[in-house]
Amino acid sequence: MKAIKLLIFVPFIGFLGFLPFANKIEPYVLGMPFLLFWVAFWMVLSSIILTIVYRFDPDNKGCDVE
């Protein structure tokens, strides 16, 4: 597996692996309880990481349009 594709596991580990530690109401971040902020943060970060993997994946260099 290419090293860039290992980034795909970061959101999985960050979201599910650390979720028990983030299961709090206080402190409020941006007016949201911490758990809600944690979920929203990882959703945004997951899309950024997947965009990076898509852009830098060497297997994605070909054109699929016929």
C-alpha positions in Angstrom: 0.0 0.0 0.0 1.3 3.4 -0.8 2.2 5.7 2.0 -0.3 8.4 0.9 -3.1 5.9 1.2 -2.4 5.4 4.8 -3.8 8.8 5.4 -7.3 7.3 4.9 -7.0 5.6 8.3 -6.4 8.9 10.2 -10.1 10.0 10.2 -11.2 6.5 11.3 -8.7 6.5 14.2 -9.3 10.1 15.1 -13.1 9.9 15.0 -13.7 6.5 16.6 -10.5 5.9 18.5 -10.7 9.1 20.5 -14.4 9.4 20.7 -14.6 8.0 24.3 -12.2 10.7 25.4 -14.2 13.5 23.6 -17.5 12.4 25.1 -18.0 15.5 27.2 -20.5 18.4 27.2 -18.1 20.9 28.6 -16.1 22.9 27.3 -18.2 24.6 24.7 -16.3 25.2 21.4 -17.8 27.7 19.0 -21.0 27.5 21.0 -21.3 23.7 20.6 -20.9 21.0 23.2 -17.5 19.4 22.8 -18.8 16.1 21.4 -20.8 17.9 18.7 -17.7 20.0 17.8 -15.6 16.8 17.7 -17.9 15.1 15.2 -18.1 18.3 13.0 -14.4 18.8 13.2 -13.6 15.2 12.0 -16.2 15.5 9.2 -14.5 18.5 7.8 -11.0 17.1 8.4 -12.0 13.8 6.8 -13.0 15.6 3.6 -9.7 17.5 3.5 -7.7 14.3 4.0 -9.6 12.5 1.3 -9.0 15.4 -1.1 -5.3 15.2 -0.3 -5.2 11.4 -0.9 -7.1 11.9 -4.2 -4.8 14.6 -5.5 -1.5 12.9 -4.6 -2.4 9.3 -5.3 -0.1 8.0 -8.1 -2.8 5.6 -9.3 -5.2 8.5 -10.0 -3.1 10.1 -12.8 -5.0 8.6 -15.8 -8.0 10.1 -17.5 -11.3 8.2 -17.3 -13.2 10.1 -19.9 -13.9 8.3 -23.1 
